[in-house]
Amino acid sequence: MPLIDQLARLILNPVVQAGAVLVTRYATASQAAARADARRREVVETLKQNYGFAGPSPGPGPVLNDPVGEELARASAVLDEAARFALRHGTGHPEVVPRLDRAAECLLKAERFHLTPAQRAQLPPQRQEVARQIAPRIAAVRQALVNRTGDARGLEAAAAEAANLVSAWGRGALPGSPATAPLPPPAAVPKAPDVGCI
């Protein structure tokens, strides 16, 4: 019995319990990061196959392995995941909100860091026109995500628009009209009644 008592005391020791919690959290976070990375690679590979991307090319042909293409592909993949959760569980689900933030961050990088006027000036003329037309649409999707506009269907429309932009950038062609209805306007916030001075 003394061995069992010693083992019980060891298990109930706060330091041992804190260590166990730390190991569990680290393992869970590592597994989640590995799953997310594998999913991202899978989505990028699927985009390459579906849209004919053959990897980096020397000329102005299809490119996904440039900073804009990579950020757009990441945003599209994350938005697809968020829309999938939102359609099942609603937009307030804990799996949706971090993905919306991550997608907005990717779109912000594409728009404000990789499609600046200085960066666009270095592109071939046809790419410059594509970048000029894509930039406002990237901003519209990003703003819809940041402002949390619409519902699960609006999020699905944002994901479709992101996929449309990935396709257009990868082909080096002007983007077509949005694949679905435009992104919904911000949800109406009820106005509080005026109470005046009492």
Order of alpha helices (4+ residues) and beta strands (2+ residues): alpha-alpha-alpha-alpha-alpha-alpha-alpha
